[in-house]
Amino acid sequence: MATNLAIDEVLLSLAQKVGGLKTKKETVNAALKEFIQRRNQEEIIKLFGTIDYDPRYDYKQLRKRS
């Protein structure tokens, strides 16, 4: 799908150089993937401390061989 975007050429060039990427398309796609990953990580971080664990669960006991 072809899309015309007004992207800051200085930022695009810097991102391309920093990322070691050859094309503008690669640079934009890599930036979008990184953006999505970061947002997903933020959602996961919000879950910290929200899970109630069973206090009777003993992972060390489960490691023991019979």
PDB file of N, H, CA, C and O in Angstrom:
ATOM      1  N   MET A   1       0.843  -1.162   0.000  1.00  0.00           N
ATOM      2  CA  MET A   1       0.000   0.000   0.000  1.00  0.00           C
ATOM      3  C   MET A   1       0.899   1.238   0.000  1.00  0.00           C
ATOM      4  O   MET A   1       1.668   1.445   0.939  1.00  0.00           O
ATOM      5  N   ALA A   2       0.809   2.028  -1.005  1.00  0.00           N
ATOM      6  H   ALA A   2       0.184   1.860  -1.768  1.00  0.00           H
ATOM      7  CA  ALA A   2       1.602   3.246  -1.105  1.00  0.00           C
ATOM      8  C   ALA A   2       0.947   4.346  -0.274  1.00  0.00           C
ATOM      9  O   ALA A   2      -0.264   4.558  -0.334  1.00  0.00           O
ATOM     10  N   THR A   3       1.775   5.034   0.498  1.00  0.00           N
ATOM     11  H   THR A   3       2.759   4.862   0.546  1.00  0.00           H
ATOM     12  CA  THR A   3       1.290   6.118   1.350  1.00  0.00           C
ATOM     13  C   THR A   3       2.271   7.271   1.280  1.00  0.00           C
ATOM     14  O   THR A   3       3.483   7.070   1.353  1.00  0.00           O
ATOM     15  N   ASN A   4       1.758   8.453   1.141  1.00  0.00           N
ATOM     16  H   ASN A   4       0.773   8.616   1.081  1.00  0.00           H
ATOM     17  CA  ASN A   4       2.603   9.640   1.152  1.00  0.00           C
ATOM     18  C   ASN A   4       2.572  10.254   2.543  1.00  0.00           C
ATOM     19  O   ASN A   4       1.506  10.556   3.080  1.00  0.00           O
ATOM     20  N   LEU A   5       3.753  10.432   3.117  1.00  0.00           N
ATOM     21  H   LEU A   5       4.619  10.186   2.681  1.00  0.00           H
ATOM     22  CA  LEU A   5       3.860  11.007   4.451  1.00  0.00           C
ATOM     23  C   LEU A   5       4.857  12.150   4.430  1.00  0.00           C
ATOM     24  O   LEU A   5       5.850  12.107   3.704  1.00  0.00           O
ATOM     25  N   ALA A   6       4.593  13.156   5.217  1.00  0.00           N
ATOM     26  H   ALA A   6       3.787  13.191   5.807  1.00  0.00           H
ATOM     27  CA  ALA A   6       5.543  14.254   5.387  1.00  0.00           C
ATOM     28  C   ALA A   6       6.376  13.937   6.624  1.00  0.00           C
ATOM     29  O   ALA A   6       5.977  14.245   7.747  1.00  0.00           O
ATOM     30  N   ILE A   7       7.526  13.324   6.411  1.00  0.00           N
ATOM     31  H   ILE A   7       7.850  13.074   5.499  1.00  0.00           H
ATOM     32  CA  ILE A   7       8.401  12.894   7.502  1.00  0.00           C
ATOM     33  C   ILE A   7       9.606  13.823   7.551  1.00  0.00           C
ATOM     34  O   ILE A   7      10.175  14.181   6.520  1.00  0.00           O
ATOM     35  N   ASP A   8       9.980  14.202   8.755  1.00  0.00           N
ATOM     36  H   ASP A   8       9.517  13.911   9.592  1.00  0.00           H
ATOM     37  CA  ASP A   8      11.144  15.058   8.953  1.00  0.00           C
ATOM     38  C   ASP A   8      12.378  14.342   8.399  1.00  0.00           C
ATOM     39  O   ASP A   8      12.780  13.296   8.908  1.00  0.00           O
ATOM     40  N   GLU A   9      12.968  14.911   7.363  1.00  0.00           N
ATOM     41  H   GLU A   9      12.642  15.761   6.949  1.00  0.00           H
ATOM     42  CA  GLU A   9      14.111  14.273   6.688  1.00  0.00           C
ATOM     43  C   GLU A   9      15.323  14.141   7.592  1.00  0.00           C
ATOM     44  O   GLU A   9      16.075  13.172   7.484  1.00  0.00           O
ATOM     45  N   VAL A  10      15.521  15.106   8.483  1.00  0.00           N
ATOM     46  H   VAL A  10      14.910  15.893   8.571  1.00  0.00           H
ATOM     47  CA  VAL A  10      16.663  15.043   9.405  1.00  0.00           C
ATOM     48  C   VAL A  10      16.492  13.866  10.359  1.00  0.00           C
ATOM     49  O   VAL A  10      17.428  13.096  10.577  1.00  0.00           O
ATOM     50  N   LEU A  11      15.288  13.728  10.930  1.00  0.00           N
ATOM     51  H   LEU A  11      14.528  14.353  10.753  1.00  0.00           H
ATOM     52  CA  LEU A  11      15.024  12.608  11.833  1.00  0.00           C
ATOM     53  C   LEU A  11      15.132  11.274  11.112  1.00  0.00           C
ATOM     54  O   LEU A  11      15.700  10.318  11.640  1.00  0.00           O
ATOM     55  N   LEU A  12      14.589  11.214   9.916  1.00  0.00           N
ATOM     56  H   LEU A  12      14.128  11.991   9.487  1.00  0.00           H
ATOM     57  CA  LEU A  12      14.635   9.980   9.144  1.00  0.00           C
ATOM     58  C   LEU A  12      16.075   9.598   8.821  1.00  0.00           C
ATOM     59  O   LEU A  12      16.457   8.434   8.941  1.00  0.00           O
ATOM     60  N   SER A  13      16.860  10.570   8.417  1.00  0.00           N
ATOM     61  H   SER A  13      16.549  11.515   8.320  1.00  0.00           H
ATOM     62  CA  SER A  13      18.262  10.313   8.085  1.00  0.00           C
ATOM     63  C   SER A  13      19.038   9.858   9.317  1.00  0.00           C
ATOM     64  O   SER A  13      19.839   8.926   9.241  1.00  0.00           O
ATOM     65  N   LEU A  14      18.804  10.509  10.439  1.00  0.00           N
ATOM     66  H   LEU A  14      18.154  11.267  10.500  1.00  0.00           H
ATOM     67  CA  LEU A  14      19.486  10.135  11.679  1.00  0.00           C
ATOM     68  C   LEU A  14      19.076   8.732  12.119  1.00  0.00           C
ATOM     69  O   LEU A  14      19.922   7.932  12.519  1.00  0.00           O
ATOM     70  N   ALA A  15      17.787   8.436  12.046  1.00  0.00           N
ATOM     71  H   ALA A  15      17.099   9.086  11.722  1.00  0.00           H
ATOM     72  CA  ALA A  15      17.306   7.103  12.415  1.00  0.00           C
ATOM     73  C   ALA A  15      17.911   6.038  11.505  1.00  0.00           C
ATOM     74  O   ALA A  15      18.268   4.953  11.966  1.00  0.00           O
ATOM     75  N   GLN A  16      18.025   6.345  10.229  1.00  0.00           N
ATOM     76  H   GLN A  16      17.734   7.226   9.856  1.00  0.00           H
ATOM     77  CA  GLN A  16      18.595   5.409   9.268  1.00  0.00           C
ATOM     78  C   GLN A  16      20.058   5.146   9.603  1.00  0.00           C
ATOM     79  O   GLN A  16      20.519   4.006   9.539  1.00  0.00           O
ATOM     80  N   LYS A  17      20.778   6.187   9.954  1.00  0.00           N
ATOM     81  H   LYS A  17      20.404   7.113  10.005  1.00  0.00           H
ATOM     82  CA  LYS A  17      22.196   6.055  10.298  1.00  0.00           C
ATOM     83  C   LYS A  17      22.363   5.278  11.601  1.00  0.00           C
ATOM     84  O   LYS A  17      23.173   4.355  11.678  1.00  0.00           O
ATOM     85  N   VAL A  18      21.600   5.650  12.618  1.00  0.00           N
ATOM     86  H   VAL A  18      20.941   6.400  12.555  1.00  0.00           H
ATOM     87  CA  VAL A  18      21.694   4.989  13.923  1.00  0.00           C
ATOM     88  C   VAL A  18      21.313   3.513  13.818  1.00  0.00           C
ATOM     89  O   VAL A  18      21.936   2.658  14.448  1.00  0.00           O
ATOM     90  N   GLY A  19      20.299   3.224  13.028  1.00  0.00           N
ATOM     91  H   GLY A  19      19.794   3.919  12.516  1.00  0.00           H
ATOM     92  CA  GLY A  19      19.836   1.850  12.872  1.00  0.00           C
ATOM     93  C   GLY A  19      20.655   1.023  11.902  1.00  0.00           C
ATOM     94  O   GLY A  19      20.486  -0.193  11.819  1.00  0.00           O
ATOM     95  N   GLY A  20      21.548   1.683  11.160  1.00  0.00           N
ATOM     96  H   GLY A  20      21.685   2.671  11.227  1.00  0.00           H
ATOM     97  CA  GLY A  20      22.352   0.959  10.178  1.00  0.00           C
ATOM     98  C   GLY A  20      21.504   0.383   9.055  1.00  0.00           C
ATOM     99  O   GLY A  20      21.806  -0.684   8.521  1.00  0.00           O
ATOM    100  N   LEU A  21      20.451   1.090   8.704  1.00  0.00           N
ATOM    101  H   LEU A  21      20.206   1.957   9.139  1.00  0.00           H
ATOM    102  CA  LEU A  21      19.523   0.601   7.688  1.00  0.00           C
ATOM    103  C   LEU A  21      19.822   1.246   6.340  1.00  0.00           C
ATOM    104  O   LEU A  21      20.344   2.358   6.268  1.00  0.00           O
ATOM    105  N   LYS A  22      19.480   0.524   5.273  1.00  0.00           N
ATOM    106  H   LYS A  22      19.056  -0.380   5.332  1.00  0.00           H
ATOM    107  CA  LYS A  22      19.838   0.970   3.923  1.00  0.00           C
ATOM    108  C   LYS A  22      18.788   1.869   3.286  1.00  0.00           C
ATOM    109  O   LYS A  22      19.123   2.766   2.513  1.00  0.00           O
ATOM    110  N   THR A  23      17.521   1.633   3.605  1.00  0.00           N
ATOM    111  H   THR A  23      17.249   0.904   4.233  1.00  0.00           H
ATOM    112  CA  THR A  23      16.473   2.384   2.909  1.00  0.00           C
ATOM    113  C   THR A  23      15.569   3.101   3.907  1.00  0.00           C
ATOM    114  O   THR A  23      15.527   2.778   5.094  1.00  0.00           O
ATOM    115  N   LYS A  24      14.848   4.085   3.377  1.00  0.00           N
ATOM    116  H   LYS A  24      14.882   4.348   2.413  1.00  0.00           H
ATOM    117  CA  LYS A  24      13.887   4.808   4.201  1.00  0.00           C
ATOM    118  C   LYS A  24      12.756   3.878   4.633  1.00  0.00           C
ATOM    119  O   LYS A  24      12.267   3.954   5.760  1.00  0.00           O
ATOM    120  N   LYS A  25      12.356   3.009   3.726  1.00  0.00           N
ATOM    121  H   LYS A  25      12.753   2.947   2.810  1.00  0.00           H
ATOM    122  CA  LYS A  25      11.277   2.065   4.035  1.00  0.00           C
ATOM    123  C   LYS A  25      11.663   1.154   5.196  1.00  0.00           C
ATOM    124  O   LYS A  25      10.872   0.942   6.115  1.00  0.00           O
ATOM    125  N   GLU A  26      12.876   0.620   5.150  1.00  0.00           N
ATOM    126  H   GLU A  26      13.518   0.792   4.404  1.00  0.00           H
ATOM    127  CA  GLU A  26      13.362  -0.227   6.242  1.00  0.00           C
ATOM    128  C   GLU A  26      13.369   0.550   7.554  1.00  0.00           C
ATOM    129  O   GLU A  26      13.002   0.024   8.604  1.00  0.00           O
ATOM    130  N   THR A  27      13.790   1.800   7.476  1.00  0.00           N
ATOM    131  H   THR A  27      14.089   2.227   6.623  1.00  0.00           H
ATOM    132  CA  THR A  27      13.886   2.638   8.660  1.00  0.00           C
ATOM    133  C   THR A  27      12.516   2.879   9.277  1.00  0.00           C
ATOM    134  O   THR A  27      12.343   2.738  10.487  1.00  0.00           O
ATOM    135  N   VAL A  28      11.557   3.235   8.459  1.00  0.00           N
ATOM    136  H   VAL A  28      11.697   3.349   7.476  1.00  0.00           H
ATOM    137  CA  VAL A  28      10.202   3.499   8.954  1.00  0.00           C
ATOM    138  C   VAL A  28       9.588   2.222   9.520  1.00  0.00           C
ATOM    139  O   VAL A  28       8.967   2.261  10.583  1.00  0.00           O
ATOM    140  N   ASN A  29       9.746   1.105   8.840  1.00  0.00           N
ATOM    141  H   ASN A  29      10.249   1.073   7.977  1.00  0.00           H
ATOM    142  CA  ASN A  29       9.193  -0.166   9.327  1.00  0.00           C
ATOM    143  C   ASN A  29       9.838  -0.576  10.648  1.00  0.00           C
ATOM    144  O   ASN A  29       9.146  -1.039  11.554  1.00  0.00           O
ATOM    145  N   ALA A  30      11.148  -0.412  10.767  1.00  0.00           N
ATOM    146  H   ALA A  30      11.710  -0.036  10.031  1.00  0.00           H
ATOM    147  CA  ALA A  30      11.843  -0.751  12.014  1.00  0.00           C
ATOM    148  C   ALA A  30      11.354   0.146  13.150  1.00  0.00           C
ATOM    149  O   ALA A  30      11.153  -0.320  14.271  1.00  0.00           O
ATOM    150  N   ALA A  31      11.166   1.427  12.859  1.00  0.00           N
ATOM    151  H   ALA A  31      11.329   1.806  11.949  1.00  0.00           H
ATOM    152  CA  ALA A  31      10.685   2.362  13.875  1.00  0.00           C
ATOM    153  C   ALA A  31       9.276   1.997  14.336  1.00  0.00           C
ATOM    154  O   ALA A  31       8.971   2.068  15.526  1.00  0.00           O
ATOM    155  N   LEU A  32       8.427   1.612  13.404  1.00  0.00           N
ATOM    156  H   LEU A  32       8.675   1.555  12.437  1.00  0.00           H
ATOM    157  CA  LEU A  32       7.066   1.220  13.767  1.00  0.00           C
ATOM    158  C   LEU A  32       7.061  -0.043  14.623  1.00  0.00           C
ATOM    159  O   LEU A  32       6.308  -0.133  15.592  1.00  0.00           O
ATOM    160  N   LYS A  33       7.897  -1.020  14.270  1.00  0.00           N
ATOM    161  H   LYS A  33       8.509  -0.947  13.482  1.00  0.00           H
ATOM    162  CA  LYS A  33       7.978  -2.253  15.056  1.00  0.00           C
ATOM    163  C   LYS A  33       8.460  -1.949  16.470  1.00  0.00           C
ATOM    164  O   LYS A  33       7.916  -2.474  17.441  1.00  0.00           O
ATOM    165  N   GLU A  34       9.476  -1.104  16.585  1.00  0.00           N
ATOM    166  H   GLU A  34       9.917  -0.676  15.796  1.00  0.00           H
ATOM    167  CA  GLU A  34      10.007  -0.750  17.903  1.00  0.00           C
ATOM    168  C   GLU A  34       8.952  -0.001  18.723  1.00  0.00           C
ATOM    169  O   GLU A  34       8.814  -0.241  19.923  1.00  0.00           O
ATOM    170  N   PHE A  35       8.225   0.888  18.093  1.00  0.00           N
ATOM    171  H   PHE A  35       8.337   1.083  17.119  1.00  0.00           H
ATOM    172  CA  PHE A  35       7.158   1.628  18.762  1.00  0.00           C
ATOM    173  C   PHE A  35       6.114   0.676  19.334  1.00  0.00           C
ATOM    174  O   PHE A  35       5.692   0.826  20.481  1.00  0.00           O
ATOM    175  N   ILE A  36       5.703  -0.294  18.541  1.00  0.00           N
ATOM    176  H   ILE A  36       6.045  -0.416  17.610  1.00  0.00           H
ATOM    177  CA  ILE A  36       4.699  -1.266  18.975  1.00  0.00           C
ATOM    178  C   ILE A  36       5.228  -2.109  20.126  1.00  0.00           C
ATOM    179  O   ILE A  36       4.511  -2.353  21.096  1.00  0.00           O
ATOM    180  N   GLN A  37       6.485  -2.559  20.026  1.00  0.00           N
ATOM    181  H   GLN A  37       7.068  -2.361  19.238  1.00  0.00           H
ATOM    182  CA  GLN A  37       7.078  -3.358  21.095  1.00  0.00           C
ATOM    183  C   GLN A  37       7.127  -2.582  22.406  1.00  0.00           C
ATOM    184  O   GLN A  37       6.802  -3.120  23.465  1.00  0.00           O
ATOM    185  N   ARG A  38       7.530  -1.329  22.333  1.00  0.00           N
ATOM    186  H   ARG A  38       7.793  -0.892  21.472  1.00  0.00           H
ATOM    187  CA  ARG A  38       7.611  -0.510  23.546  1.00  0.00           C
ATOM    188  C   ARG A  38       6.235  -0.317  24.177  1.00  0.00           C
ATOM    189  O   ARG A  38       6.094  -0.417  25.396  1.00  0.00           O
ATOM    190  N   ARG A  39       5.244  -0.045  23.376  1.00  0.00           N
ATOM    191  H   ARG A  39       5.358   0.037  22.386  1.00  0.00           H
ATOM    192  CA  ARG A  39       3.894   0.142  23.919  1.00  0.00           C
ATOM    193  C   ARG A  39       3.379  -1.154  24.540  1.00  0.00           C
ATOM    194  O   ARG A  39       2.725  -1.123  25.583  1.00  0.00           O
ATOM    195  N   ASN A  40       3.666  -2.280  23.914  1.00  0.00           N
ATOM    196  H   ASN A  40       4.197  -2.304  23.067  1.00  0.00           H
ATOM    197  CA  ASN A  40       3.248  -3.565  24.483  1.00  0.00           C
ATOM    198  C   ASN A  40       3.960  -3.828  25.799  1.00  0.00           C
ATOM    199  O   ASN A  40       3.350  -4.351  26.731  1.00  0.00           O
ATOM    200  N   GLN A  41       5.233  -3.478  25.897  1.00  0.00           N
ATOM    201  H   GLN A  41       5.729  -3.052  25.140  1.00  0.00           H
ATOM    202  CA  GLN A  41       5.977  -3.646  27.145  1.00  0.00           C
ATOM    203  C   GLN A  41       5.380  -2.783  28.249  1.00  0.00           C
ATOM    204  O   GLN A  41       5.293  -3.215  29.398  1.00  0.00           O
ATOM    205  N   GLU A  42       4.971  -1.572  27.906  1.00  0.00           N
ATOM    206  H   GLU A  42       5.042  -1.222  26.972  1.00  0.00           H
ATOM    207  CA  GLU A  42       4.351  -0.696  28.897  1.00  0.00           C
ATOM    208  C   GLU A  42       3.074  -1.314  29.440  1.00  0.00           C
ATOM    209  O   GLU A  42       2.784  -1.192  30.630  1.00  0.00           O
ATOM    210  N   GLU A  43       2.315  -1.972  28.588  1.00  0.00           N
ATOM    211  H   GLU A  43       2.552  -2.071  27.621  1.00  0.00           H
ATOM    212  CA  GLU A  43       1.091  -2.628  29.028  1.00  0.00           C
ATOM    213  C   GLU A  43       1.406  -3.783  29.979  1.00  0.00           C
ATOM    214  O   GLU A  43       0.692  -3.994  30.959  1.00  0.00           O
ATOM    215  N   ILE A  44       2.463  -4.521  29.692  1.00  0.00           N
ATOM    216  H   ILE A  44       3.042  -4.350  28.895  1.00  0.00           H
ATOM    217  CA  ILE A  44       2.863  -5.639  30.553  1.00  0.00           C
ATOM    218  C   ILE A  44       3.329  -5.118  31.904  1.00  0.00           C
ATOM    219  O   ILE A  44       2.999  -5.694  32.941  1.00  0.00           O
ATOM    220  N   ILE A  45       4.093  -4.033  31.899  1.00  0.00           N
ATOM    221  H   ILE A  45       4.361  -3.565  31.057  1.00  0.00           H
ATOM    222  CA  ILE A  45       4.599  -3.458  33.142  1.00  0.00           C
ATOM    223  C   ILE A  45       3.443  -3.027  34.052  1.00  0.00           C
ATOM    224  O   ILE A  45       3.544  -3.126  35.274  1.00  0.00           O
ATOM    225  N   LYS A  46       2.365  -2.557  33.464  1.00  0.00           N
ATOM    226  H   LYS A  46       2.283  -2.476  32.471  1.00  0.00           H
ATOM    227  CA  LYS A  46       1.199  -2.142  34.252  1.00  0.00           C
ATOM    228  C   LYS A  46       0.610  -3.317  35.031  1.00  0.00           C
ATOM    229  O   LYS A  46      -0.068  -3.115  36.038  1.00  0.00           O
ATOM    230  N   LEU A  47       0.866  -4.547  34.570  1.00  0.00           N
ATOM    231  H   LEU A  47       1.417  -4.711  33.752  1.00  0.00           H
ATOM    232  CA  LEU A  47       0.314  -5.725  35.237  1.00  0.00           C
ATOM    233  C   LEU A  47       1.106  -6.139  36.469  1.00  0.00           C
ATOM    234  O   LEU A  47       0.605  -6.913  37.284  1.00  0.00           O
ATOM    235  N   PHE A  48       2.343  -5.638  36.627  1.00  0.00           N
ATOM    236  H   PHE A  48       2.750  -5.009  35.965  1.00  0.00           H
ATOM    237  CA  PHE A  48       3.166  -6.010  37.779  1.00  0.00           C
ATOM    238  C   PHE A  48       2.438  -5.672  39.069  1.00  0.00           C
ATOM    239  O   PHE A  48       1.916  -4.570  39.238  1.00  0.00           O
ATOM    240  N   GLY A  49       2.413  -6.620  39.957  1.00  0.00           N
ATOM    241  H   GLY A  49       2.837  -7.515  39.821  1.00  0.00           H
ATOM    242  CA  GLY A  49       1.779  -6.423  41.245  1.00  0.00           C
ATOM    243  C   GLY A  49       0.275  -6.618  41.242  1.00  0.00           C
ATOM    244  O   GLY A  49      -0.377  -6.403  42.264  1.00  0.00           O
ATOM    245  N   THR A  50      -0.284  -7.019  40.117  1.00  0.00           N
ATOM    246  H   THR A  50       0.245  -7.193  39.286  1.00  0.00           H
ATOM    247  CA  THR A  50      -1.735  -7.173  40.057  1.00  0.00           C
ATOM    248  C   THR A  50      -2.172  -8.636  40.139  1.00  0.00           C
ATOM    249  O   THR A  50      -3.369  -8.920  40.183  1.00  0.00           O
ATOM    250  N   ILE A  51      -1.228  -9.552  40.159  1.00  0.00           N
ATOM    251  H   ILE A  51      -0.256  -9.322  40.123  1.00  0.00           H
ATOM    252  CA  ILE A  51      -1.557 -10.974  40.184  1.00  0.00           C
ATOM    253  C   ILE A  51      -1.431 -11.493  41.617  1.00  0.00           C
ATOM    254  O   ILE A  51      -0.408 -11.288  42.270  1.00  0.00           O
ATOM    255  N   ASP A  52      -2.463 -12.155  42.094  1.00  0.00           N
ATOM    256  H   ASP A  52      -3.294 -12.321  41.564  1.00  0.00           H
ATOM    257  CA  ASP A  52      -2.431 -12.763  43.419  1.00  0.00           C
ATOM    258  C   ASP A  52      -1.940 -14.196  43.281  1.00  0.00           C
ATOM    259  O   ASP A  52      -2.509 -14.993  42.534  1.00  0.00           O
ATOM    260  N   TYR A  53      -0.880 -14.511  44.009  1.00  0.00           N
ATOM    261  H   TYR A  53      -0.417 -13.865  44.615  1.00  0.00           H
ATOM    262  CA  TYR A  53      -0.305 -15.843  43.963  1.00  0.00           C
ATOM    263  C   TYR A  53      -0.798 -16.658  45.148  1.00  0.00           C
ATOM    264  O   TYR A  53      -1.089 -16.120  46.216  1.00  0.00           O
ATOM    265  N   ASP A  54      -0.885 -17.960  44.939  1.00  0.00           N
ATOM    266  H   ASP A  54      -0.648 -18.397  44.071  1.00  0.00           H
ATOM    267  CA  ASP A  54      -1.280 -18.878  45.998  1.00  0.00           C
ATOM    268  C   ASP A  54      -0.106 -19.012  46.965  1.00  0.00           C
ATOM    269  O   ASP A  54       0.960 -19.477  46.560  1.00  0.00           O
ATOM    270  N   PRO A  55      -0.265 -18.625  48.215  1.00  0.00           N
ATOM    271  CA  PRO A  55       0.853 -18.688  49.168  1.00  0.00           C
ATOM    272  C   PRO A  55       1.293 -20.123  49.462  1.00  0.00           C
ATOM    273  O   PRO A  55       2.385 -20.335  49.988  1.00  0.00           O
ATOM    274  N   ARG A  56       0.464 -21.099  49.132  1.00  0.00           N
ATOM    275  H   ARG A  56      -0.423 -20.926  48.704  1.00  0.00           H
ATOM    276  CA  ARG A  56       0.816 -22.504  49.388  1.00  0.00           C
ATOM    277  C   ARG A  56       1.656 -23.093  48.265  1.00  0.00           C
ATOM    278  O   ARG A  56       2.189 -24.193  48.406  1.00  0.00           O
ATOM    279  N   TYR A  57       1.782 -22.377  47.151  1.00  0.00           N
ATOM    280  H   TYR A  57       1.348 -21.484  47.037  1.00  0.00           H
ATOM    281  CA  TYR A  57       2.536 -22.886  46.004  1.00  0.00           C
ATOM    282  C   TYR A  57       4.021 -22.938  46.353  1.00  0.00           C
ATOM    283  O   TYR A  57       4.593 -21.941  46.795  1.00  0.00           O
ATOM    284  N   ASP A  58       4.643 -24.095  46.156  1.00  0.00           N
ATOM    285  H   ASP A  58       4.179 -24.905  45.797  1.00  0.00           H
ATOM    286  CA  ASP A  58       6.060 -24.274  46.495  1.00  0.00           C
ATOM    287  C   ASP A  58       6.798 -24.815  45.272  1.00  0.00           C
ATOM    288  O   ASP A  58       6.803 -26.019  45.015  1.00  0.00           O
ATOM    289  N   TYR A  59       7.412 -23.914  44.532  1.00  0.00           N
ATOM    290  H   TYR A  59       7.408 -22.936  44.740  1.00  0.00           H
ATOM    291  CA  TYR A  59       8.112 -24.325  43.323  1.00  0.00           C
ATOM    292  C   TYR A  59       9.308 -25.210  43.628  1.00  0.00           C
ATOM    293  O   TYR A  59       9.674 -26.054  42.810  1.00  0.00           O
ATOM    294  N   LYS A  60       9.922 -25.031  44.788  1.00  0.00           N
ATOM    295  H   LYS A  60       9.624 -24.345  45.452  1.00  0.00           H
ATOM    296  CA  LYS A  60      11.070 -25.864  45.142  1.00  0.00           C
ATOM    297  C   LYS A  60      10.635 -27.308  45.360  1.00  0.00           C
ATOM    298  O   LYS A  60      11.357 -28.241  45.008  1.00  0.00           O
ATOM    299  N   GLN A  61       9.467 -27.483  45.934  1.00  0.00           N
ATOM    300  H   GLN A  61       8.881 -26.724  46.220  1.00  0.00           H
ATOM    301  CA  GLN A  61       8.936 -28.828  46.165  1.00  0.00           C
ATOM    302  C   GLN A  61       8.684 -29.518  44.823  1.00  0.00           C
ATOM    303  O   GLN A  61       8.913 -30.721  44.698  1.00  0.00           O
ATOM    304  N   LEU A  62       8.223 -28.784  43.837  1.00  0.00           N
ATOM    305  H   LEU A  62       8.037 -27.806  43.939  1.00  0.00           H
ATOM    306  CA  LEU A  62       7.926 -29.360  42.526  1.00  0.00           C
ATOM    307  C   LEU A  62       9.199 -29.770  41.800  1.00  0.00           C
ATOM    308  O   LEU A  62       9.150 -30.627  40.917  1.00  0.00           O
ATOM    309  N   ARG A  63      10.330 -29.183  42.147  1.00  0.00           N
ATOM    310  H   ARG A  63      10.371 -28.487  42.864  1.00  0.00           H
ATOM    311  CA  ARG A  63      11.599 -29.528  41.489  1.00  0.00           C
ATOM    312  C   ARG A  63      12.175 -30.850  41.979  1.00  0.00           C
ATOM    313  O   ARG A  63      12.968 -31.483  41.282  1.00  0.00           O
ATOM    314  N   LYS A  64      11.784 -31.259  43.153  1.00  0.00           N
ATOM    315  H   LYS A  64      11.140 -30.745  43.719  1.00  0.00           H
ATOM    316  CA  LYS A  64      12.327 -32.486  43.741  1.00  0.00           C
ATOM    317  C   LYS A  64      11.882 -33.700  42.928  1.00  0.00           C
ATOM    318  O   LYS A  64      10.729 -33.808  42.509  1.00  0.00           O
ATOM    319  N   ARG A  65      12.811 -34.586  42.724  1.00  0.00           N
ATOM    320  H   ARG A  65      13.747 -34.498  43.063  1.00  0.00           H
ATOM    321  CA  ARG A  65      12.494 -35.818  42.011  1.00  0.00           C
ATOM    322  C   ARG A  65      11.957 -36.853  42.983  1.00  0.00           C
ATOM    323  O   ARG A  65      12.386 -36.912  44.135  1.00  0.00           O
ATOM    324  N   SER A  66      11.039 -37.652  42.530  1.00  0.00           N
ATOM    325  H   SER A  66      10.690 -37.604  41.594  1.00  0.00           H
ATOM    326  CA  SER A  66      10.445 -38.680  43.393  1.00  0.00           C
ATOM    327  C   SER A  66      11.345 -39.863  43.554  1.00  0.00           C
ATOM    328  O   SER A  66      10.993 -40.816  44.249  1.00  0.00           O
TER     329      SER A  66
END
